[in-house]
Amino acid sequence: MKKTILLLLIIHIPNHILSNEIEKNKILNTLVNYNYEFIEANYDEIIDYFTFPVSINMSETTLNMIKEKKFKRILQRFARRASQ
């Protein structure tokens, strides 16, 4: 009985570790793709990474956006300011 439990643990632990690594890679890939969309200024693609409504905390105010169009305009404004 003890050997069976030990064998199950030995089999289960590497699978658990591997599944955690795969999940971390998925998250990392999503962040890299998100960053790439910002660099390339693909605003239509960037919006796909958000769930609406979206809130952006600025230093003095919080912007709440319910519509994708408004969010796209805000992103374009941020990009213009960053390029200046």
MMTF fields as JSON, N, C-alpha, C and O atoms, coordinates in Angstrom:
{
  "mmtfVersion": "1.0.0",
  "mmtfProducer": "UNKNOWN",
  "numBonds": 335,
  "numAtoms": 336,
  "numGroups": 84,
  "numChains": 1,
  "numModels": 1,
  "chainsPerModel": [1],
  "groupsPerChain": [84],
  "chainIdList": ["A"],
  "bondAtomList": [4, 2, 8, 6, 12, 10, 16, 14, 20, 18, 24, 22, 28, 26, 32, 30, 36, 34, 40, 38, 44, 42, 48, 46, 52, 50, 56, 54, 60, 58, 64, 62, 68, 66, 72, 70, 76, 74, 80, 78, 84, 82, 88, 86, 92, 90, 96, 94, 100, 98, 104, 102, 108, 106, 112, 110, 116, 114, 120, 118, 124, 122, 128, 126, 132, 130, 136, 134, 140, 138, 144, 142, 148, 146, 152, 150, 156, 154, 160, 158, 164, 162, 168, 166, 172, 170, 176, 174, 180, 178, 184, 182, 188, 186, 192, 190, 196, 194, 200, 198, 204, 202, 208, 206, 212, 210, 216, 214, 220, 218, 224, 222, 228, 226, 232, 230, 236, 234, 240, 238, 244, 242, 248, 246, 252, 250, 256, 254, 260, 258, 264, 262, 268, 266, 272, 270, 276, 274, 280, 278, 284, 282, 288, 286, 292, 290, 296, 294, 300, 298, 304, 302, 308, 306, 312, 310, 316, 314, 320, 318, 324, 322, 328, 326, 332, 330],
  "bondOrderList": [1, 1, 1, 1, 1, 1, 1, 1, 1, 1, 1, 1, 1, 1, 1, 1, 1, 1, 1, 1, 1, 1, 1, 1, 1, 1, 1, 1, 1, 1, 1, 1, 1, 1, 1, 1, 1, 1, 1, 1, 1, 1, 1, 1, 1, 1, 1, 1, 1, 1, 1, 1, 1, 1, 1, 1, 1, 1, 1, 1, 1, 1, 1, 1, 1, 1, 1, 1, 1, 1, 1, 1, 1, 1, 1, 1, 1, 1, 1, 1, 1, 1, 1],
  "groupList": [{"groupName": "MET", "atomNameList": ["N", "CA", "C", "O"], "elementList": ["N", "C", "C", "O"], "formalChargeList": [0, 0, 0, 0], "bondAtomList": [1, 0, 2, 1, 3, 2], "bondOrderList": [1, 1, 2], "singleLetterCode": "M", "chemCompType": "L-PEPTIDE LINKING"}, {"groupName": "LYS", "atomNameList": ["N", "CA", "C", "O"], "elementList": ["N", "C", "C", "O"], "formalChargeList": [0, 0, 0, 0], "bondAtomList": [1, 0, 2, 1, 3, 2], "bondOrderList": [1, 1, 2], "singleLetterCode": "K", "chemCompType": "L-PEPTIDE LINKING"}, {"groupName": "THR", "atomNameList": ["N", "CA", "C", "O"], "elementList": ["N", "C", "C", "O"], "formalChargeList": [0, 0, 0, 0], "bondAtomList": [1, 0, 2, 1, 3, 2], "bondOrderList": [1, 1, 2], "singleLetterCode": "T", "chemCompType": "L-PEPTIDE LINKING"}, {"groupName": "ILE", "atomNameList": ["N", "CA", "C", "O"], "elementList": ["N", "C", "C", "O"], "formalChargeList": [0, 0, 0, 0], "bondAtomList": [1, 0, 2, 1, 3, 2], "bondOrderList": [1, 1, 2], "singleLetterCode": "I", "chemCompType": "L-PEPTIDE LINKING"}, {"groupName": "LEU", "atomNameList": ["N", "CA", "C", "O"], "elementList": ["N", "C", "C", "O"], "formalChargeList": [0, 0, 0, 0], "bondAtomList": [1, 0, 2, 1, 3, 2], "bondOrderList": [1, 1, 2], "singleLetterCode": "L", "chemCompType": "L-PEPTIDE LINKING"}, {"groupName": "HIS", "atomNameList": ["N", "CA", "C", "O"], "elementList": ["N", "C", "C", "O"], "formalChargeList": [0, 0, 0, 0], "bondAtomList": [1, 0, 2, 1, 3, 2], "bondOrderList": [1, 1, 2], "singleLetterCode": "H", "chemCompType": "L-PEPTIDE LINKING"}, {"groupName": "PRO", "atomNameList": ["N", "CA", "C", "O"], "elementList": ["N", "C", "C", "O"], "formalChargeList": [0, 0, 0, 0], "bondAtomList": [1, 0, 2, 1, 3, 2], "bondOrderList": [1, 1, 2], "singleLetterCode": "P", "chemCompType": "L-PEPTIDE LINKING"}, {"groupName": "ASN", "atomNameList": ["N", "CA", "C", "O"], "elementList": ["N", "C", "C", "O"], "formalChargeList": [0, 0, 0, 0], "bondAtomList": [1, 0, 2, 1, 3, 2], "bondOrderList": [1, 1, 2], "singleLetterCode": "N", "chemCompType": "L-PEPTIDE LINKING"}, {"groupName": "SER", "atomNameList": ["N", "CA", "C", "O"], "elementList": ["N", "C", "C", "O"], "formalChargeList": [0, 0, 0, 0], "bondAtomList": [1, 0, 2, 1, 3, 2], "bondOrderList": [1, 1, 2], "singleLetterCode": "S", "chemCompType": "L-PEPTIDE LINKING"}, {"groupName": "GLU", "atomNameList": ["N", "CA", "C", "O"], "elementList": ["N", "C", "C", "O"], "formalChargeList": [0, 0, 0, 0], "bondAtomList": [1, 0, 2, 1, 3, 2], "bondOrderList": [1, 1, 2], "singleLetterCode": "E", "chemCompType": "L-PEPTIDE LINKING"}, {"groupName": "VAL", "atomNameList": ["N", "CA", "C", "O"], "elementList": ["N", "C", "C", "O"], "formalChargeList": [0, 0, 0, 0], "bondAtomList": [1, 0, 2, 1, 3, 2], "bondOrderList": [1, 1, 2], "singleLetterCode": "V", "chemCompType": "L-PEPTIDE LINKING"}, {"groupName": "TYR", "atomNameList": ["N", "CA", "C", "O"], "elementList": ["N", "C", "C", "O"], "formalChargeList": [0, 0, 0, 0], "bondAtomList": [1, 0, 2, 1, 3, 2], "bondOrderList": [1, 1, 2], "singleLetterCode": "Y", "chemCompType": "L-PEPTIDE LINKING"}, {"groupName": "PHE", "atomNameList": ["N", "CA", "C", "O"], "elementList": ["N", "C", "C", "O"], "formalChargeList": [0, 0, 0, 0], "bondAtomList": [1, 0, 2, 1, 3, 2], "bondOrderList": [1, 1, 2], "singleLetterCode": "F", "chemCompType": "L-PEPTIDE LINKING"}, {"groupName": "ALA", "atomNameList": ["N", "CA", "C", "O"], "elementList": ["N", "C", "C", "O"], "formalChargeList": [0, 0, 0, 0], "bondAtomList": [1, 0, 2, 1, 3, 2], "bondOrderList": [1, 1, 2], "singleLetterCode": "A", "chemCompType": "L-PEPTIDE LINKING"}, {"groupName": "ASP", "atomNameList": ["N", "CA", "C", "O"], "elementList": ["N", "C", "C", "O"], "formalChargeList": [0, 0, 0, 0], "bondAtomList": [1, 0, 2, 1, 3, 2], "bondOrderList": [1, 1, 2], "singleLetterCode": "D", "chemCompType": "L-PEPTIDE LINKING"}, {"groupName": "ARG", "atomNameList": ["N", "CA", "C", "O"], "elementList": ["N", "C", "C", "O"], "formalChargeList": [0, 0, 0, 0], "bondAtomList": [1, 0, 2, 1, 3, 2], "bondOrderList": [1, 1, 2], "singleLetterCode": "R", "chemCompType": "L-PEPTIDE LINKING"}, {"groupName": "GLN", "atomNameList": ["N", "CA", "C", "O"], "elementList": ["N", "C", "C", "O"], "formalChargeList": [0, 0, 0, 0], "bondAtomList": [1, 0, 2, 1, 3, 2], "bondOrderList": [1, 1, 2], "singleLetterCode": "Q", "chemCompType": "L-PEPTIDE LINKING"}],
  "groupTypeList": [0, 1, 1, 2, 3, 4, 4, 4, 4, 3, 3, 5, 3, 6, 7, 5, 3, 4, 8, 7, 9, 3, 9, 1, 7, 1, 3, 4, 7, 2, 4, 10, 7, 11, 7, 11, 9, 12, 3, 9, 13, 7, 11, 14, 9, 3, 3, 14, 11, 12, 2, 12, 6, 10, 8, 3, 7, 0, 8, 9, 2, 2, 4, 7, 0, 3, 1, 9, 1, 1, 12, 1, 15, 3, 4, 16, 15, 12, 13, 15, 15, 13, 8, 16],
  "groupIdList": [1, 2, 3, 4, 5, 6, 7, 8, 9, 10, 11, 12, 13, 14, 15, 16, 17, 18, 19, 20, 21, 22, 23, 24, 25, 26, 27, 28, 29, 30, 31, 32, 33, 34, 35, 36, 37, 38, 39, 40, 41, 42, 43, 44, 45, 46, 47, 48, 49, 50, 51, 52, 53, 54, 55, 56, 57, 58, 59, 60, 61, 62, 63, 64, 65, 66, 67, 68, 69, 70, 71, 72, 73, 74, 75, 76, 77, 78, 79, 80, 81, 82, 83, 84],
  "secStructList": [7, 2, 2, 2, 2, 2, 2, 2, 2, 2, 2, 2, 2, 2, 2, 2, 2, 2, 2, 2, 2, 2, 2, 2, 2, 2, 2, 2, 2, 2, 2, 2, 2, 2, 2, 2, 2, 2, 2, 2, 6, 7, 2, 2, 2, 2, 4, 4, 4, 7, 7, 1, 1, 3, 3, 3, 3, 7, 1, 1, 7, 3, 3, 3, 3, 7, 1, 2, 2, 2, 2, 2, 2, 2, 2, 2, 2, 2, 2, 2, 2, 2, 2, 7],
  "xCoordList": [0.822, 0.0, 0.863, 0.587, 1.906, 2.791, 3.52, 3.756, 3.874, 4.564, 3.645, 4.094, 2.382, 1.408, 1.237, 1.208, 1.128, 0.979, 2.23, 2.139, 3.372, 4.629, 4.74, 5.169, 4.363, 4.4, 3.455, 3.814, 2.268, 1.314, 1.846, 1.682, 2.471, 3.058, 4.176, 4.275, 5.015, 6.126, 5.616, 6.216, 4.531, 3.955, 3.218, 3.296, 2.518, 1.679, 2.483, 2.145, 3.507, 4.25, 4.868, 4.696, 5.573, 6.105, 5.003, 5.182, 3.874, 2.766, 2.234, 1.918, 2.136, 1.659, 2.639, 2.222, 3.92, 4.945, 4.92, 5.001, 4.81, 4.773, 3.542, 3.64, 2.405, 1.192, 1.308, 0.804, 1.96, 2.185, 3.091, 2.853, 4.12, 5.035, 4.321, 4.547, 3.47, 2.715, 1.809, 1.707, 1.151, 0.275, 1.076, 0.631, 2.242, 3.094, 3.511, 3.566, 3.806, 4.193, 3.035, 3.249, 1.808, 0.649, 0.477, 0.205, 0.636, 0.515, 1.614, 1.353, 2.817, 3.936, 3.721, 3.981, 3.256, 2.993, 1.917, 2.019, 0.896, -0.159, 0.407, 0.082, 1.246, 1.846, 2.777, 2.804, 3.53, 4.423, 3.605, 3.942, 2.544, 1.687, 1.032, 0.938, 0.583, -0.022, 0.986, 0.658, 2.199, 3.253, 3.552, 3.741, 3.595, 3.857, 2.775, 3.086, 1.522, 0.43, 0.585, 0.29, 1.035, 1.278, 2.43, 2.343, 3.496, 4.644, 4.244, 4.653, 3.446, 3.017, 1.805, 1.392, 1.236, 0.062, -1.132, -1.849, -1.346, -2.511, -3.664, -3.905, -4.368, -5.378, -6.557, -7.154, -6.901, -7.993, -7.642, -8.509, -6.367, -5.919, -5.75, -6.02, -5.315, -5.108, -6.414, -6.433, -7.495, -8.796, -9.2, -9.916, -8.742, -9.097, -8.546, -9.03, -7.561, -6.968, -7.729, -7.382, -8.758, -9.488, -10.923, -11.5, -11.483, -12.893, -13.551, -13.082, -14.62, -15.26, -16.324, -16.963, -16.53, -15.932, -14.493, -14.11, -13.709, -12.289, -12.084, -12.66, -11.268, -10.893, -9.39, -8.632, -8.968, -7.542, -7.314, -7.938, -6.432, -6.13, -5.011, -3.889, -5.338, -4.352, -3.895, -4.408, -2.96, -2.449, -3.515, -3.519, -4.407, -5.398, -6.828, -7.675, -7.1, -8.463, -8.468, -7.426, -9.663, -9.856, -10.741, -11.822, -10.288, -11.066, -11.832, -11.245, -13.142, -13.982, -14.508, -15.131, -14.254, -14.705, -15.575, -15.182, -16.758, -17.69, -17.631, -17.817, -17.373, -17.373, -15.951, -15.028, -15.802, -14.496, -13.966, -12.762, -14.854, -14.424, -13.718, -12.677, -14.292, -13.7, -12.332, -11.382, -12.245, -10.982, -9.921, -8.76, -10.315, -9.372, -8.85, -7.662, -9.752, -9.321, -8.337, -7.359, -8.593, -7.681, -6.311, -5.286, -6.286, -5.01, -4.242, -3.024, -4.957, -4.3, -3.739, -2.657, -4.476, -3.994, -2.727, -1.765, -2.729, -1.534, -0.344, 0.774, -0.578, 0.505, 1.067, 2.28, 0.188, 0.661, 1.507, 2.553, 1.055, 1.821, 3.164, 4.165, 3.196, 4.44, 5.446, 6.655, 4.956, 5.868, 6.418, 7.367, 5.84, 6.308, 7.522, 8.04],
  "yCoordList": [-1.197, 0.0, 1.258, 2.205, 1.267, 2.424, 2.631, 3.765, 1.535, 1.637, 2.233, 3.004, 1.886, 2.417, 3.917, 4.676, 4.326, 5.76, 6.512, 7.581, 5.97, 6.605, 6.693, 7.717, 5.65, 5.642, 6.69, 7.394, 6.795, 7.807, 9.221, 10.094, 9.443, 10.755, 11.074, 12.193, 10.087, 10.293, 10.621, 11.428, 10.007, 10.269, 11.611, 12.347, 11.927, 13.125, 14.425, 15.414, 14.446, 15.688, 16.283, 17.48, 15.521, 16.134, 16.658, 17.689, 15.962, 16.445, 17.771, 18.662, 17.905, 19.149, 20.292, 21.395, 20.033, 21.05, 21.457, 22.644, 20.49, 20.772, 21.597, 22.518, 21.282, 22.041, 23.482, 24.392, 23.701, 25.069, 25.83, 27.007, 25.179, 25.825, 26.179, 27.248, 25.288, 25.559, 26.765, 27.616, 26.846, 27.978, 29.28, 30.313, 29.231, 30.426, 30.87, 32.067, 29.915, 30.25, 30.882, 31.799, 30.408, 31.007, 32.456, 33.331, 32.695, 34.064, 34.945, 36.073, 34.448, 35.208, 35.507, 36.625, 34.534, 34.747, 35.801, 36.614, 35.797, 36.808, 38.196, 39.146, 38.321, 39.62, 40.093, 41.28, 39.182, 39.547, 40.012, 41.017, 39.298, 39.692, 41.044, 41.873, 41.261, 42.536, 43.676, 44.736, 43.442, 44.448, 44.728, 45.882, 43.684, 43.847, 44.705, 45.564, 44.491, 45.278, 46.752, 47.616, 47.055, 48.449, 49.037, 50.176, 48.288, 48.786, 49.077, 50.088, 48.191, 48.347, 49.264, 49.557, 49.715, 50.599, 49.969, 50.652, 48.686, 47.975, 48.085, 47.174, 49.21, 49.482, 48.521, 48.191, 48.067, 47.1, 45.789, 45.133, 45.413, 44.173, 44.342, 43.411, 45.499, 45.75, 45.6, 45.07, 46.065, 46.034, 44.593, 44.372, 43.627, 42.228, 41.726, 40.72, 42.396, 41.965, 42.477, 42.133, 43.289, 43.893, 43.391, 43.0, 43.411, 43.116, 44.42, 45.084, 44.779, 46.057, 45.9, 44.85, 46.915, 48.241, 48.218, 47.354, 49.193, 49.298, 50.568, 51.611, 50.474, 51.646, 51.817, 50.863, 53.053, 53.378, 54.427, 55.488, 54.136, 55.074, 55.996, 55.564, 57.273, 58.303, 58.89, 58.511, 59.786, 60.342, 61.149, 61.176, 61.797, 62.648, 62.134, 62.456, 61.341, 60.873, 59.404, 58.804, 58.859, 57.509, 57.605, 58.192, 57.03, 57.02, 55.707, 54.627, 55.811, 54.629, 54.604, 55.562, 53.507, 53.394, 52.163, 51.048, 52.39, 51.296, 50.866, 49.689, 51.815, 51.518, 51.372, 52.055, 50.478, 50.225, 51.44, 51.696, 52.189, 53.362, 54.387, 54.93, 54.641, 55.618, 55.125, 55.902, 53.846, 53.267, 53.36, 53.655, 53.11, 53.198, 54.631, 54.841, 55.618, 57.02, 57.374, 58.08, 56.885, 57.142, 56.526, 57.164, 55.304, 54.649, 55.415, 55.568, 55.896, 56.672, 57.978, 58.413, 58.595, 59.843, 59.557, 60.322, 58.474, 58.109, 57.868, 58.285, 57.207, 56.909, 58.193, 58.33, 59.127, 60.406, 61.163, 61.713, 61.189, 61.887, 61.21, 61.887, 59.896, 59.167, 59.388, 59.363, 59.602, 59.772, 61.183, 61.427, 62.118, 63.516, 63.729, 64.843],
  "zCoordList": [0.0, 0.0, 0.0, -0.737, 0.825, 0.9, -0.415, -0.833, -1.059, -2.344, -3.407, -4.256, -3.363, -4.316, -4.122, -5.091, -2.905, -2.607, -3.035, -3.639, -2.732, -3.131, -4.645, -5.178, -5.329, -6.792, -7.371, -8.315, -6.822, -7.282, -7.049, -7.901, -5.92, -5.65, -6.624, -7.127, -6.887, -7.814, -9.214, -9.923, -9.604, -10.928, -10.941, -11.924, -9.879, -9.842, -9.711, -10.361, -8.913, -8.645, -9.916, -10.145, -10.749, -11.987, -12.913, -13.562, -12.977, -13.804, -13.291, -14.079, -12.002, -11.392, -11.671, -12.024, -11.516, -11.773, -13.241, -13.557, -14.128, -15.557, -15.931, -16.742, -15.36, -15.676, -15.194, -15.852, -14.063, -13.591, -14.546, -14.815, -15.057, -15.995, -17.3, -17.867, -17.766, -18.995, -18.795, -19.679, -17.645, -17.357, -17.281, -17.781, -16.665, -16.594, -17.99, -18.271, -18.863, -20.233, -20.994, -21.787, -20.766, -21.42, -20.993, -21.815, -19.705, -19.19, -19.761, -20.179, -19.78, -20.329, -21.807, -22.254, -22.564, -23.989, -24.2, -25.119, -23.366, -23.469, -23.202, -23.914, -22.187, -21.874, -22.989, -23.314, -23.567, -24.677, -25.878, -26.503, -26.204, -27.329, -27.079, -27.984, -25.852, -25.461, -25.632, -26.164, -25.177, -25.311, -26.783, -27.169, -27.6, -29.026, -29.675, -30.499, -29.321, -29.895, -29.533, -30.359, -28.329, -27.96, -28.759, -29.219, -28.929, -29.693, -31.133, -31.703, -31.72, -33.111, -33.266, -34.387, -32.155, -32.137, -32.849, -33.58, -32.641, -33.189, -32.192, -31.401, -32.243, -31.233, -31.312, -30.287, -32.519, -32.637, -31.941, -31.365, -31.998, -31.367, -29.851, -29.092, -29.419, -27.99, -27.223, -26.112, -27.817, -27.156, -26.8, -25.824, -27.586, -27.324, -25.988, -25.47, -25.43, -24.162, -22.946, -21.817, -23.156, -22.051, -22.001, -23.015, -20.804, -20.588, -20.159, -19.234, -20.822, -20.55, -19.482, -19.403, -18.66, -18.648, -18.13, -17.342, -18.596, -18.243, -17.43, -17.736, -16.403, -15.615, -15.682, -15.512, -15.933, -15.946, -14.874, -14.892, -13.955, -12.879, -13.306, -13.568, -13.37, -13.675, -12.336, -11.283, -12.378, -11.132, -10.376, -9.146, -11.108, -10.45, -10.571, -9.738, -11.598, -11.829, -12.258, -12.522, -12.315, -12.839, -14.066, -14.013, -15.171, -16.398, -16.478, -16.407, -16.628, -16.781, -18.206, -18.664, -18.902, -20.283, -20.445, -20.102, -20.974, -21.208, -22.668, -22.979, -23.561, -24.999, -25.531, -25.087, -26.478, -27.076, -27.83, -27.825, -28.477, -29.25, -28.365, -28.735, -27.204, -26.288, -25.81, -25.713, -25.518, -25.065, -26.155, -25.873, -27.387, -28.508, -28.662, -28.906, -28.517, -28.602, -27.499, -27.739, -26.29, -25.168, -25.447, -25.207, -25.945, -26.262, -27.327, -27.235, -28.335, -29.389, -28.839, -29.232, -27.934, -27.311, -26.482, -26.54, -25.725, -24.957, -25.876, -25.572, -26.982, -27.925, -28.538, -28.698, -28.878, -29.437, -28.423, -28.767, -27.178, -26.133, -25.887, -25.654, -25.937, -25.695, -26.825, -26.591, -28.044, -29.165, -29.256, -30.001, -28.512, -28.558, -27.7, -27.627]
}
